């Protein structure tokens, strides 16, 4: 019985490591639209599981801004992308099995937010330029 539990824990850890890049890796978006949407959904679940309610709210707001700016999936309707992201939410225990993993995951999310802030501002600036023409 304990062997199954240990194997299950190792399988869950392997899933976590494949879903979220290690801190030394780039936080690049995945190649396919579905993979990008799944990754964004996973980020939101991790923010909810590990962060404070205020962090979760701020992260979700910025995540939705990134979707609206076309940073998650380019060339698709942001409303459809947002719907898919919501539908792809997974169980938080699958993504972060232990609370001890949370500080590292939150550091990754903060890094992601920092890298996206400039891109979101630039995307909104381009939209304002187009609207004024």
N, CA, C and O atoms as a Tinker XYZ file with bonds, in Angstrom:
   532  protein
     1  N      0.815000   -1.180000    0.000000    73     2
     2  CA     0.000000    0.000000    0.000000    64     1     3
     3  C      0.868000    1.257000    0.000000    63     2     4     5
     4  O      0.590000    2.210000   -0.727000    81     3
     5  N      1.927000    1.252000    0.825000    73     3     6
     6  CA     2.809000    2.406000    0.876000    64     5     7
     7  C      3.546000    2.587000   -0.443000    63     6     8     9
     8  O      3.836000    3.714000   -0.845000    81     7
     9  N      3.849000    1.486000   -1.115000    73     7    10
    10  CA     4.538000    1.562000   -2.397000    64     9    11
    11  C      3.685000    2.307000   -3.413000    63    10    12    13
    12  O      4.202000    3.130000   -4.169000    81    11
    13  N      2.400000    2.033000   -3.438000    73    11    14
    14  CA     1.508000    2.725000   -4.369000    64    13    15
    15  C      1.462000    4.214000   -4.069000    63    14    16    17
    16  O      1.470000    5.040000   -4.982000    81    15
    17  N      1.416000    4.553000   -2.790000    73    15    18
    18  CA     1.377000    5.948000   -2.394000    64    17    19
    19  C      2.653000    6.661000   -2.818000    63    18    20    21
    20  O      2.599000    7.780000   -3.329000    81    19
    21  N      3.790000    6.027000   -2.610000    73    19    22
    22  CA     5.075000    6.614000   -2.996000    64    21    23
    23  C      5.144000    6.772000   -4.511000    63    22    24    25
    24  O      5.583000    7.809000   -5.008000    81    23
    25  N      4.714000    5.748000   -5.244000    73    23    26
    26  CA     4.717000    5.835000   -6.703000    64    25    27
    27  C      3.779000    6.933000   -7.184000    63    26    28    29
    28  O      4.089000    7.645000   -8.139000    81    27
    29  N      2.638000    7.069000   -6.527000    73    27    30
    30  CA     1.701000    8.130000   -6.876000    64    29    31
    31  C      2.298000    9.504000   -6.622000    63    30    32    33
    32  O      2.104000   10.428000   -7.412000    81    31
    33  N      3.023000    9.638000   -5.521000    73    31    34
    34  CA     3.676000   10.912000   -5.211000    64    33    35
    35  C      4.747000   11.236000   -6.242000    63    34    36    37
    36  O      4.891000   12.387000   -6.652000    81    35
    37  N      5.496000   10.223000   -6.659000    73    35    38
    38  CA     6.520000   10.448000   -7.680000    64    37    39
    39  C      5.888000   10.817000   -9.012000    63    38    40    41
    40  O      6.415000   11.666000   -9.731000    81    39
    41  N      4.774000   10.197000   -9.349000    73    39    42
    42  CA     4.080000   10.524000  -10.597000    64    41    43
    43  C      3.558000   11.958000  -10.553000    63    42    44    45
    44  O      3.645000   12.685000  -11.543000    81    43
    45  N      3.017000   12.362000   -9.404000    73    43    46
    46  CA     2.528000   13.732000   -9.263000    64    45    47
    47  C      3.679000   14.726000   -9.370000    63    46    48    49
    48  O      3.538000   15.776000   -9.999000    81    47
    49  N      4.809000   14.403000   -8.762000    73    47    50
    50  CA     5.975000   15.283000   -8.853000    64    49    51
    51  C      6.464000   15.390000  -10.290000    63    50    52    53
    52  O      6.858000   16.469000  -10.732000    81    51
    53  N      6.442000   14.295000  -11.012000    73    51    54
    54  CA     6.861000   14.326000  -12.419000    64    53    55
    55  C      5.926000   15.201000  -13.239000    63    54    56    57
    56  O      6.376000   15.924000  -14.128000    81    55
    57  N      4.632000   15.145000  -12.954000    73    55    58
    58  CA     3.676000   15.992000  -13.668000    64    57    59
    59  C      3.936000   17.460000  -13.380000    63    58    60    61
    60  O      3.864000   18.298000  -14.279000    81    59
    61  N      4.237000   17.769000  -12.134000    73    59    62
    62  CA     4.511000   19.151000  -11.760000    64    61    63
    63  C      5.735000   19.655000  -12.503000    63    62    64    65
    64  O      5.732000   20.762000  -13.043000    81    63
    65  N      6.764000   18.853000  -12.530000    73    63    66
    66  CA     7.997000   19.281000  -13.172000    64    65    67
    67  C      7.833000   19.456000  -14.670000    63    66    68    69
    68  O      8.516000   20.290000  -15.265000    81    67
    69  N      6.954000   18.701000  -15.291000    73    67    70
    70  CA     6.754000   18.866000  -16.727000    64    69    71
    71  C      5.834000   20.029000  -17.038000    63    70    72    73
    72  O      5.920000   20.601000  -18.125000    81    71
    73  N      4.958000   20.396000  -16.119000    73    71    74
    74  CA     4.016000   21.486000  -16.371000    64    73    75
    75  C      4.638000   22.857000  -16.142000    63    74    76    77
    76  O      4.379000   23.790000  -16.903000    81    75
    77  N      5.441000   22.985000  -15.119000    73    75    78
    78  CA     6.002000   24.267000  -14.748000    64    77    79
    79  C      7.509000   24.220000  -14.951000    63    78    80    81
    80  O      8.174000   23.337000  -14.410000    81    79
    81  N      8.066000   25.165000  -15.731000    73    79    82
    82  CA     9.504000   25.151000  -15.941000    64    81    83
    83  C     10.263000   25.425000  -14.646000    63    82    84    85
    84  O      9.784000   26.147000  -13.772000    81    83
    85  N     11.431000   24.848000  -14.539000    73    83    86
    86  CA    12.281000   25.095000  -13.373000    64    85    87
    87  C     12.717000   26.550000  -13.377000    63    86    88    89
    88  O     12.680000   27.210000  -14.416000    81    87
    89  N     13.128000   27.050000  -12.229000    73    87    90
    90  CA    13.462000   28.466000  -12.127000    64    89    91
    91  C     14.624000   28.855000  -13.027000    63    90    92    93
    92  O     14.735000   30.022000  -13.404000    81    91
    93  N     15.476000   27.936000  -13.375000    73    91    94
    94  CA    16.584000   28.238000  -14.270000    64    93    95
    95  C     16.173000   28.277000  -15.726000    63    94    96    97
    96  O     16.919000   28.774000  -16.569000    81    95
    97  N     14.992000   27.757000  -16.032000    73    95    98
    98  CA    14.527000   27.743000  -17.406000    64    97    99
    99  C     13.744000   29.008000  -17.704000    63    98   100   101
   100  O     13.291000   29.712000  -16.802000    81    99
   101  N     13.599000   29.273000  -18.977000    73    99   102
   102  CA    12.841000   30.430000  -19.421000    64   101   103
   103  C     11.352000   30.200000  -19.189000    63   102   104   105
   104  O     10.881000   29.064000  -19.251000    81   103
   105  N     10.622000   31.252000  -18.929000    73   103   106
   106  CA     9.178000   31.153000  -18.742000    64   105   107
   107  C      8.472000   31.380000  -20.077000    63   106   108   109
   108  O      7.432000   32.037000  -20.119000    81   107
   109  N      9.017000   30.850000  -21.157000    73   107   110
   110  CA     8.436000   30.980000  -22.484000    64   109   111
   111  C      7.097000   30.273000  -22.540000    63   110   112   113
   112  O      6.874000   29.291000  -21.832000    81   111
   113  N      6.210000   30.776000  -23.381000    73   111   114
   114  CA     4.928000   30.120000  -23.582000    64   113   115
   115  C      5.122000   28.894000  -24.456000    63   114   116   117
   116  O      6.067000   28.825000  -25.242000    81   115
   117  N      4.244000   27.946000  -24.321000    73   115   118
   118  CA     4.306000   26.717000  -25.101000    64   117   119
   119  C      3.953000   27.010000  -26.555000    63   118   120   121
   120  O      3.381000   28.055000  -26.866000    81   119
   121  N      4.301000   26.072000  -27.449000    73   119   122
   122  CA     4.128000   26.279000  -28.873000    64   121   123
   123  C      2.672000   26.224000  -29.317000    63   122   124   125
   124  O      2.238000   27.100000  -30.066000    81   123
   125  N      1.916000   25.248000  -28.893000    73   123   126
   126  CA     0.549000   25.108000  -29.381000    64   125   127
   127  C     -0.401000   25.969000  -28.556000    63   126   128   129
   128  O     -0.145000   26.231000  -27.381000    81   127
   129  N     -1.504000   26.412000  -29.176000    73   127   130
   130  CA    -2.459000   27.243000  -28.429000    64   129   131
   131  C     -3.034000   26.535000  -27.203000    63   130   132   133
   132  O     -3.180000   27.149000  -26.146000    81   131
   133  N     -3.359000   25.258000  -27.336000    73   131   134
   134  CA    -3.927000   24.529000  -26.194000    64   133   135
   135  C     -2.904000   24.419000  -25.071000    63   134   136   137
   136  O     -3.254000   24.562000  -23.900000    81   135
   137  N     -1.648000   24.169000  -25.414000    73   135   138
   138  CA    -0.604000   24.080000  -24.389000    64   137   139
   139  C     -0.417000   25.429000  -23.698000    63   138   140   141
   140  O     -0.211000   25.479000  -22.485000    81   139
   141  N     -0.486000   26.515000  -24.452000    73   139   142
   142  CA    -0.360000   27.847000  -23.864000    64   141   143
   143  C     -1.519000   28.140000  -22.924000    63   142   144   145
   144  O     -1.339000   28.711000  -21.848000    81   143
   145  N     -2.712000   27.737000  -23.349000    73   143   146
   146  CA    -3.884000   27.951000  -22.504000    64   145   147
   147  C     -3.801000   27.104000  -21.239000    63   146   148   149
   148  O     -4.159000   27.567000  -20.156000    81   147
   149  N     -3.333000   25.867000  -21.371000    73   147   150
   150  CA    -3.195000   24.990000  -20.200000    64   149   151
   151  C     -2.165000   25.563000  -19.229000    63   150   152   153
   152  O     -2.370000   25.538000  -18.015000    81   151
   153  N     -1.069000   26.072000  -19.762000    73   151   154
   154  CA    -0.027000   26.655000  -18.925000    64   153   155
   155  C     -0.559000   27.877000  -18.182000    63   154   156   157
   156  O     -0.292000   28.048000  -16.992000    81   155
   157  N     -1.302000   28.717000  -18.874000    73   155   158
   158  CA    -1.884000   29.903000  -18.235000    64   157   159
   159  C     -2.881000   29.494000  -17.149000    63   158   160   161
   160  O     -2.924000   30.099000  -16.079000    81   159
   161  N     -3.668000   28.479000  -17.429000    73   159   162
   162  CA    -4.608000   27.963000  -16.434000    64   161   163
   163  C     -3.861000   27.439000  -15.212000    63   162   164   165
   164  O     -4.269000   27.677000  -14.076000    81   163
   165  N     -2.772000   26.730000  -15.452000    73   163   166
   166  CA    -1.961000   26.206000  -14.352000    64   165   167
   167  C     -1.370000   27.337000  -13.514000    63   166   168   169
   168  O     -1.325000   27.241000  -12.288000    81   167
   169  N     -0.919000   28.403000  -14.167000    73   167   170
   170  CA    -0.390000   29.549000  -13.425000    64   169   171
   171  C     -1.453000   30.115000  -12.485000    63   170   172   173
   172  O     -1.160000   30.434000  -11.333000    81   171
   173  N     -2.676000   30.238000  -12.971000    73   171   174
   174  CA    -3.754000   30.781000  -12.138000    64   173   175
   175  C     -4.074000   29.862000  -10.967000    63   174   176   177
   176  O     -4.335000   30.333000   -9.860000    81   175
   177  N     -4.055000   28.565000  -11.204000    73   175   178
   178  CA    -4.317000   27.606000  -10.127000    64   177   179
   179  C     -3.215000   27.686000   -9.076000    63   178   180   181
   180  O     -3.500000   27.639000   -7.879000    81   179
   181  N     -1.974000   27.804000   -9.503000    73   179   182
   182  CA    -0.853000   27.909000   -8.565000    64   181   183
   183  C     -0.965000   29.200000   -7.757000    63   182   184   185
   184  O     -0.704000   29.204000   -6.554000    81   183
   185  N     -1.353000   30.298000   -8.413000    73   183   186
   186  CA    -1.534000   31.561000   -7.694000    64   185   187
   187  C     -2.615000   31.419000   -6.626000    63   186   188   189
   188  O     -2.488000   31.964000   -5.530000    81   187
   189  N     -3.672000   30.689000   -6.949000    73   187   190
   190  CA    -4.753000   30.485000   -5.979000    64   189   191
   191  C     -4.321000   29.567000   -4.845000    63   190   192   193
   192  O     -4.688000   29.792000   -3.692000    81   191
   193  N     -3.550000   28.541000   -5.159000    73   191   194
   194  CA    -3.145000   27.545000   -4.150000    64   193   195
   195  C     -2.076000   28.098000   -3.224000    63   194   196   197
   196  O     -2.115000   27.865000   -2.016000    81   195
   197  N     -1.127000   28.826000   -3.781000    73   195   198
   198  CA     0.045000   29.229000   -2.999000    64   197   199
   199  C      0.010000   30.680000   -2.522000    63   198   200   201
   200  O      0.604000   31.006000   -1.494000    81   199
   201  N     -0.665000   31.533000   -3.241000    73   199   202
   202  CA    -0.632000   32.947000   -2.906000    64   201   203
   203  C     -1.729000   33.352000   -1.943000    63   202   204   205
   204  O     -2.631000   32.576000   -1.627000    81   203
   205  N     -1.627000   34.582000   -1.488000    73   203   206
   206  CA    -2.683000   35.153000   -0.658000    64   205   207
   207  C     -3.866000   35.488000   -1.565000    63   206   208   209
   208  O     -3.711000   35.524000   -2.786000    81   207
   209  N     -5.032000   35.733000   -0.995000    73   207   210
   210  CA    -6.163000   36.135000   -1.841000    64   209   211
   211  C     -5.865000   37.400000   -2.659000    63   210   212   213
   212  O     -6.300000   37.518000   -3.804000    81   211
   213  N     -5.128000   38.334000   -2.068000    73   211   214
   214  CA    -4.774000   39.555000   -2.800000    64   213   215
   215  C     -3.835000   39.238000   -3.965000    63   214   216   217
   216  O     -3.988000   39.794000   -5.052000    81   215
   217  N     -2.862000   38.344000   -3.743000    73   215   218
   218  CA    -1.948000   37.958000   -4.821000    64   217   219
   219  C     -2.714000   37.249000   -5.930000    63   218   220   221
   220  O     -2.495000   37.511000   -7.113000    81   219
   221  N     -3.614000   36.349000   -5.540000    73   219   222
   222  CA    -4.401000   35.622000   -6.545000    64   221   223
   223  C     -5.218000   36.594000   -7.391000    63   222   224   225
   224  O     -5.264000   36.470000   -8.615000    81   223
   225  N     -5.855000   37.551000   -6.744000    73   223   226
   226  CA    -6.683000   38.522000   -7.463000    64   225   227
   227  C     -5.827000   39.352000   -8.418000    63   226   228   229
   228  O     -6.201000   39.557000   -9.572000    81   227
   229  N     -4.681000   39.828000   -7.934000    73   227   230
   230  CA    -3.794000   40.628000   -8.782000    64   229   231
   231  C     -3.232000   39.798000   -9.932000    63   230   232   233
   232  O     -3.157000   40.273000  -11.065000    81   231
   233  N     -2.839000   38.563000   -9.643000    73   231   234
   234  CA    -2.284000   37.715000  -10.692000    64   233   235
   235  C     -3.336000   37.414000  -11.755000    63   234   236   237
   236  O     -3.047000   37.471000  -12.950000    81   235
   237  N     -4.552000   37.094000  -11.325000    73   235   238
   238  CA    -5.623000   36.791000  -12.279000    64   237   239
   239  C     -5.936000   38.007000  -13.139000    63   238   240   241
   240  O     -6.163000   37.876000  -14.342000    81   239
   241  N     -5.950000   39.185000  -12.532000    73   239   242
   242  CA    -6.213000   40.413000  -13.291000    64   241   243
   243  C     -5.138000   40.624000  -14.349000    63   242   244   245
   244  O     -5.446000   40.942000  -15.497000    81   243
   245  N     -3.883000   40.448000  -13.965000    73   243   246
   246  CA    -2.784000   40.623000  -14.924000    64   245   247
   247  C     -2.773000   39.518000  -15.969000    63   246   248   249
   248  O     -2.423000   39.756000  -17.125000    81   247
   249  N     -3.152000   38.320000  -15.569000    73   247   250
   250  CA    -3.232000   37.210000  -16.510000    64   249   251
   251  C     -4.296000   37.483000  -17.569000    63   250   252   253
   252  O     -4.081000   37.233000  -18.755000    81   251
   253  N     -5.440000   37.995000  -17.133000    73   251   254
   254  CA    -6.501000   38.332000  -18.087000    64   253   255
   255  C     -6.072000   39.474000  -19.002000    63   254   256   257
   256  O     -6.445000   39.504000  -20.175000    81   255
   257  N     -5.293000   40.408000  -18.475000    73   255   258
   258  CA    -4.770000   41.486000  -19.315000    64   257   259
   259  C     -3.809000   40.932000  -20.365000    63   258   260   261
   260  O     -3.794000   41.401000  -21.504000    81   259
   261  N     -3.011000   39.943000  -19.986000    73   259   262
   262  CA    -2.093000   39.311000  -20.942000    64   261   263
   263  C     -2.869000   38.571000  -22.022000    63   262   264   265
   264  O     -2.478000   38.594000  -23.190000    81   263
   265  N     -3.949000   37.923000  -21.652000    73   263   266
   266  CA    -4.794000   37.229000  -22.636000    64   265   267
   267  C     -5.405000   38.255000  -23.585000    63   266   268   269
   268  O     -5.404000   38.057000  -24.800000    81   267
   269  N     -5.924000   39.349000  -23.037000    73   267   270
   270  CA    -6.543000   40.390000  -23.859000    64   269   271
   271  C     -5.533000   41.041000  -24.800000    63   270   272   273
   272  O     -5.884000   41.456000  -25.904000    81   271
   273  N     -4.276000   41.130000  -24.359000    73   271   274
   274  CA    -3.230000   41.729000  -25.187000    64   273   275
   275  C     -2.692000   40.760000  -26.232000    63   274   276   277
   276  O     -1.896000   41.150000  -27.086000    81   275
   277  N     -3.116000   39.512000  -26.172000    73   275   278
   278  CA    -2.661000   38.526000  -27.152000    64   277   279
   279  C     -1.311000   37.918000  -26.833000    63   278   280   281
   280  O     -0.650000   37.385000  -27.724000    81   279
   281  N     -0.889000   37.986000  -25.580000    73   279   282
   282  CA     0.413000   37.433000  -25.205000    64   281   283
   283  C      0.365000   35.931000  -24.970000    63   282   284   285
   284  O      1.389000   35.258000  -25.092000    81   283
   285  N     -0.795000   35.396000  -24.636000    73   283   286
   286  CA    -0.915000   33.968000  -24.345000    64   285   287
   287  C     -1.081000   33.188000  -25.635000    63   286   288   289
   288  O     -0.331000   32.246000  -25.896000    81   287
   289  N     -2.057000   33.573000  -26.441000    73   287   290
   290  CA    -2.290000   32.948000  -27.747000    64   289   291
   291  C     -2.500000   34.075000  -28.743000    63   290   292   293
   292  O     -3.447000   34.852000  -28.623000    81   291
   293  N     -1.625000   34.160000  -29.714000    73   291   294
   294  CA    -1.726000   35.218000  -30.717000    64   293   295
   295  C     -2.718000   34.824000  -31.811000    63   294   296   297
   296  O     -2.807000   33.658000  -32.194000    81   295
   297  N     -3.453000   35.805000  -32.302000    73   295   298
   298  CA    -4.323000   35.583000  -33.445000    64   297   299
   299  C     -5.644000   34.906000  -33.148000    63   298   300   301
   300  O     -6.349000   34.511000  -34.077000    81   299
   301  N     -6.000000   34.761000  -31.886000    73   299   302
   302  CA    -7.298000   34.161000  -31.538000    64   301   303
   303  C     -8.088000   35.138000  -30.688000    63   302   304   305
   304  O     -7.526000   36.003000  -30.016000    81   303
   305  N     -9.376000   34.984000  -30.732000    73   303   306
   306  CA   -10.270000   35.829000  -29.961000    64   305   307
   307  C     -9.973000   35.678000  -28.465000    63   306   308   309
   308  O    -10.036000   34.568000  -27.936000    81   307
   309  N     -9.652000   36.779000  -27.779000    73   307   310
   310  CA    -9.334000   36.686000  -26.347000    64   309   311
   311  C    -10.468000   36.101000  -25.503000    63   310   312   313
   312  O    -10.211000   35.452000  -24.489000    81   311
   313  N    -11.710000   36.322000  -25.910000    73   311   314
   314  CA   -12.836000   35.771000  -25.145000    64   313   315
   315  C    -12.829000   34.245000  -25.228000    63   314   316   317
   316  O    -13.059000   33.566000  -24.228000    81   315
   317  N    -12.568000   33.710000  -26.416000    73   315   318
   318  CA   -12.504000   32.251000  -26.589000    64   317   319
   319  C    -11.322000   31.666000  -25.824000    63   318   320   321
   320  O    -11.427000   30.599000  -25.221000    81   319
   321  N    -10.204000   32.371000  -25.856000    73   319   322
   322  CA    -9.015000   31.909000  -25.127000    64   321   323
   323  C     -9.303000   31.892000  -23.629000    63   322   324   325
   324  O     -8.951000   30.936000  -22.937000    81   323
   325  N     -9.940000   32.941000  -23.132000    73   323   326
   326  CA   -10.275000   33.026000  -21.705000    64   325   327
   327  C    -11.222000   31.898000  -21.299000    63   326   328   329
   328  O    -11.083000   31.327000  -20.218000    81   327
   329  N    -12.175000   31.582000  -22.159000    73   327   330
   330  CA   -13.104000   30.476000  -21.897000    64   329   331
   331  C    -12.355000   29.152000  -21.801000    63   330   332   333
   332  O    -12.622000   28.344000  -20.912000    81   331
   333  N    -11.416000   28.932000  -22.721000    73   331   334
   334  CA   -10.633000   27.695000  -22.700000    64   333   335
   335  C     -9.765000   27.608000  -21.455000    63   334   336   337
   336  O     -9.637000   26.537000  -20.860000    81   335
   337  N     -9.172000   28.716000  -21.060000    73   335   338
   338  CA    -8.325000   28.729000  -19.865000    64   337   339
   339  C     -9.152000   28.336000  -18.641000    63   338   340   341
   340  O     -8.696000   27.563000  -17.798000    81   339
   341  N    -10.349000   28.865000  -18.551000    73   339   342
   342  CA   -11.229000   28.523000  -17.430000    64   341   343
   343  C    -11.606000   27.047000  -17.460000    63   342   344   345
   344  O    -11.653000   26.391000  -16.420000    81   343
   345  N    -11.873000   26.530000  -18.652000    73   343   346
   346  CA   -12.273000   25.119000  -18.784000    64   345   347
   347  C    -11.125000   24.158000  -18.489000    63   346   348   349
   348  O    -11.363000   23.013000  -18.105000    81   347
   349  N     -9.889000   24.608000  -18.665000    73   347   350
   350  CA    -8.730000   23.734000  -18.502000    64   349   351
   351  C     -8.175000   23.696000  -17.081000    63   350   352   353
   352  O     -7.139000   23.074000  -16.849000    81   351
   353  N     -8.832000   24.340000  -16.133000    73   351   354
   354  CA    -8.324000   24.352000  -14.753000    64   353   355
   355  C     -8.215000   22.941000  -14.205000    63   354   356   357
   356  O     -9.108000   22.111000  -14.376000    81   355
   357  N     -7.096000   22.695000  -13.541000    73   355   358
   358  CA    -6.850000   21.375000  -12.952000    64   357   359
   359  C     -6.879000   21.457000  -11.435000    63   358   360   361
   360  O     -6.926000   22.539000  -10.850000    81   359
   361  N     -6.848000   20.305000  -10.827000    73   359   362
   362  CA    -6.836000   20.196000   -9.376000    64   361   363
   363  C     -5.530000   20.799000   -8.845000    63   362   364   365
   364  O     -4.455000   20.432000   -9.319000    81   363
   365  N     -5.598000   21.713000   -7.875000    73   363   366
   366  CA    -4.383000   22.331000   -7.345000    64   365   367
   367  C     -3.408000   21.336000   -6.716000    63   366   368   369
   368  O     -2.198000   21.564000   -6.728000    81   367
   369  N     -3.919000   20.249000   -6.175000    73   367   370
   370  CA    -3.047000   19.250000   -5.547000    64   369   371
   371  C     -2.159000   18.590000   -6.597000    63   370   372   373
   372  O     -1.034000   18.194000   -6.293000    81   371
   373  N     -2.645000   18.469000   -7.807000    73   371   374
   374  CA    -1.846000   17.882000   -8.886000    64   373   375
   375  C     -0.672000   18.791000   -9.230000    63   374   376   377
   376  O      0.424000   18.314000   -9.523000    81   375
   377  N     -0.903000   20.101000   -9.193000    73   375   378
   378  CA     0.138000   21.051000   -9.588000    64   377   379
   379  C      1.115000   21.368000   -8.463000    63   378   380   381
   380  O      2.317000   21.493000   -8.698000    81   379
   381  N      0.606000   21.498000   -7.248000    73   379   382
   382  CA     1.450000   21.800000   -6.089000    64   381   383
   383  C      1.028000   20.845000   -4.983000    63   382   384   385
   384  O      0.069000   21.104000   -4.256000    81   383
   385  N      1.749000   19.745000   -4.864000    73   383   386
   386  CA     1.331000   18.708000   -3.922000    64   385   387
   387  C      1.651000   19.054000   -2.475000    63   386   388   389
   388  O      0.952000   18.605000   -1.567000    81   387
   389  N      2.689000   19.840000   -2.246000    73   387   390
   390  CA     3.077000   20.178000   -0.876000    64   389   391
   391  C      3.207000   21.690000   -0.731000    63   390   392   393
   392  O      3.644000   22.382000   -1.650000    81   391
   393  N      2.827000   22.180000    0.420000    73   391   394
   394  CA     2.938000   23.615000    0.682000    64   393   395
   395  C      4.383000   24.087000    0.645000    63   394   396   397
   396  O      4.644000   25.270000    0.427000    81   395
   397  N      5.317000   23.180000    0.855000    73   395   398
   398  CA     6.736000   23.540000    0.816000    64   397   399
   399  C      7.172000   23.955000   -0.587000    63   398   400   401
   400  O      8.177000   24.649000   -0.741000    81   399
   401  N      6.426000   23.538000   -1.612000    73   399   402
   402  CA     6.750000   23.911000   -2.991000    64   401   403
   403  C      6.289000   25.322000   -3.337000    63   402   404   405
   404  O      6.718000   25.884000   -4.345000    81   403
   405  N      5.431000   25.891000   -2.521000    73   403   406
   406  CA     4.819000   27.175000   -2.841000    64   405   407
   407  C      5.800000   28.340000   -3.002000    63   406   408   409
   408  O      5.649000   29.108000   -3.952000    81   407
   409  N      6.782000   28.511000   -2.139000    73   407   410
   410  CA     7.680000   29.655000   -2.329000    64   409   411
   411  C      8.380000   29.659000   -3.692000    63   410   412   413
   412  O      8.524000   30.712000   -4.313000    81   411
   413  N      8.807000   28.501000   -4.148000    73   411   414
   414  CA     9.459000   28.431000   -5.460000    64   413   415
   415  C      8.470000   28.747000   -6.572000    63   414   416   417
   416  O      8.815000   29.439000   -7.529000    81   415
   417  N      7.257000   28.253000   -6.457000    73   415   418
   418  CA     6.229000   28.508000   -7.483000    64   417   419
   419  C      5.841000   29.987000   -7.503000    63   418   420   421
   420  O      5.652000   30.565000   -8.573000    81   419
   421  N      5.723000   30.597000   -6.326000    73   419   422
   422  CA     5.395000   32.019000   -6.266000    64   421   423
   423  C      6.515000   32.867000   -6.853000    63   422   424   425
   424  O      6.252000   33.886000   -7.493000    81   423
   425  N      7.759000   32.455000   -6.642000    73   423   426
   426  CA     8.883000   33.174000   -7.244000    64   425   427
   427  C      8.802000   33.108000   -8.769000    63   426   428   429
   428  O      9.079000   34.094000   -9.451000    81   427
   429  N      8.420000   31.944000   -9.301000    73   427   430
   430  CA     8.264000   31.808000  -10.755000    64   429   431
   431  C      7.136000   32.697000  -11.269000    63   430   432   433
   432  O      7.265000   33.322000  -12.321000    81   431
   433  N      6.042000   32.752000  -10.535000    73   431   434
   434  CA     4.924000   33.590000  -10.960000    64   433   435
   435  C      5.298000   35.068000  -10.915000    63   434   436   437
   436  O      4.912000   35.833000  -11.799000    81   435
   437  N      6.045000   35.473000   -9.892000    73   435   438
   438  CA     6.499000   36.865000   -9.823000    64   437   439
   439  C      7.427000   37.198000  -10.980000    63   438   440   441
   440  O      7.359000   38.293000  -11.539000    81   439
   441  N      8.292000   36.259000  -11.341000    73   439   442
   442  CA     9.177000   36.451000  -12.493000    64   441   443
   443  C      8.354000   36.602000  -13.775000    63   442   444   445
   444  O      8.650000   37.451000  -14.616000    81   443
   445  N      7.338000   35.784000  -13.911000    73   443   446
   446  CA     6.452000   35.855000  -15.072000    64   445   447
   447  C      5.750000   37.209000  -15.128000    63   446   448   449
   448  O      5.658000   37.819000  -16.193000    81   447
   449  N      5.257000   37.678000  -13.986000    73   447   450
   450  CA     4.582000   38.975000  -13.946000    64   449   451
   451  C      5.519000   40.102000  -14.361000    63   450   452   453
   452  O      5.126000   40.992000  -15.116000    81   451
   453  N      6.746000   40.067000  -13.874000    73   451   454
   454  CA     7.718000   41.102000  -14.228000    64   453   455
   455  C      8.008000   41.099000  -15.719000    63   454   456   457
   456  O      8.097000   42.158000  -16.341000    81   455
   457  N      8.155000   39.908000  -16.294000    73   455   458
   458  CA     8.466000   39.839000  -17.723000    64   457   459
   459  C      7.279000   40.273000  -18.576000    63   458   460   461
   460  O      7.468000   40.799000  -19.673000    81   459
   461  N      6.071000   40.061000  -18.092000    73   459   462
   462  CA     4.885000   40.425000  -18.872000    64   461   463
   463  C      4.494000   41.891000  -18.735000    63   462   464   465
   464  O      3.866000   42.439000  -19.641000    81   463
   465  N      4.847000   42.539000  -17.629000    73   463   466
   466  CA     4.393000   43.906000  -17.402000    64   465   467
   467  C      4.740000   44.831000  -18.559000    63   466   468   469
   468  O      3.883000   45.576000  -19.034000    81   467
   469  N      5.966000   44.793000  -19.009000    73   467   470
   470  CA     6.375000   45.644000  -20.123000    64   469   471
   471  C      5.667000   45.278000  -21.413000    63   470   472   473
   472  O      5.297000   46.155000  -22.195000    81   471
   473  N      5.476000   43.990000  -21.638000    73   471   474
   474  CA     4.803000   43.540000  -22.857000    64   473   475
   475  C      3.338000   43.964000  -22.879000    63   474   476   477
   476  O      2.815000   44.343000  -23.927000    81   475
   477  N      2.680000   43.903000  -21.731000    73   475   478
   478  CA     1.271000   44.312000  -21.663000    64   477   479
   479  C      1.155000   45.810000  -21.906000    63   478   480   481
   480  O      0.274000   46.259000  -22.640000    81   479
   481  N      2.042000   46.581000  -21.292000    73   479   482
   482  CA     2.017000   48.032000  -21.496000    64   481   483
   483  C      2.282000   48.374000  -22.953000    63   482   484   485
   484  O      1.637000   49.261000  -23.512000    81   483
   485  N      3.222000   47.677000  -23.569000    73   483   486
   486  CA     3.523000   47.929000  -24.982000    64   485   487
   487  C      2.331000   47.565000  -25.865000    63   486   488   489
   488  O      2.022000   48.280000  -26.817000    81   487
   489  N      1.669000   46.463000  -25.554000    73   487   490
   490  CA     0.506000   46.041000  -26.345000    64   489   491
   491  C     -0.638000   47.037000  -26.200000    63   490   492   493
   492  O     -1.323000   47.338000  -27.178000    81   491
   493  N     -0.850000   47.547000  -25.002000    73   491   494
   494  CA    -1.907000   48.538000  -24.807000    64   493   495
   495  C     -1.539000   49.851000  -25.491000    63   494   496   497
   496  O     -2.416000   50.558000  -25.988000    81   495
   497  N     -0.265000   50.177000  -25.517000    73   495   498
   498  CA     0.190000   51.381000  -26.207000    64   497   499
   499  C     -0.052000   51.298000  -27.698000    63   498   500   501
   500  O     -0.458000   52.278000  -28.324000    81   499
   501  N      0.197000   50.125000  -28.273000    73   499   502
   502  CA    -0.055000   49.941000  -29.711000    64   501   503
   503  C     -1.538000   50.054000  -30.006000    63   502   504   505
   504  O     -1.926000   50.616000  -31.030000    81   503
   505  N     -2.362000   49.532000  -29.129000    73   503   506
   506  CA    -3.809000   49.617000  -29.318000    64   505   507
   507  C     -4.295000   51.053000  -29.259000    63   506   508   509
   508  O     -5.192000   51.438000  -30.008000    81   507
   509  N     -3.708000   51.847000  -28.373000    73   507   510
   510  CA    -4.076000   53.255000  -28.265000    64   509   511
   511  C     -3.619000   54.018000  -29.502000    63   510   512   513
   512  O     -4.312000   54.920000  -29.972000    81   511
   513  N     -2.439000   53.650000  -30.034000    73   511   514
   514  CA    -1.948000   54.297000  -31.247000    64   513   515
   515  C     -2.879000   54.023000  -32.416000    63   514   516   517
   516  O     -3.166000   54.922000  -33.206000    81   515
   517  N     -3.352000   52.792000  -32.534000    73   515   518
   518  CA    -4.256000   52.433000  -33.630000    64   517   519
   519  C     -5.588000   53.154000  -33.489000    63   518   520   521
   520  O     -6.165000   53.594000  -34.483000    81   519
   521  N     -6.074000   53.276000  -32.271000    73   519   522
   522  CA    -7.372000   53.909000  -32.050000    64   521   523
   523  C     -7.329000   55.399000  -32.363000    63   522   524   525
   524  O     -8.331000   55.970000  -32.792000    81   523
   525  N     -6.189000   56.030000  -32.155000    73   523   526
   526  CA    -6.080000   57.468000  -32.399000    64   525   527
   527  C     -5.888000   57.794000  -33.872000    63   526   528   529
   528  O     -6.008000   58.954000  -34.267000    81   527
   529  N     -5.593000   56.795000  -34.684000    73   527   530
   530  CA    -5.383000   57.052000  -36.119000    64   529   531
   531  C     -6.664000   57.118000  -36.864000    63   530   532
   532  O     -6.663000   57.326000  -38.078000    81   531
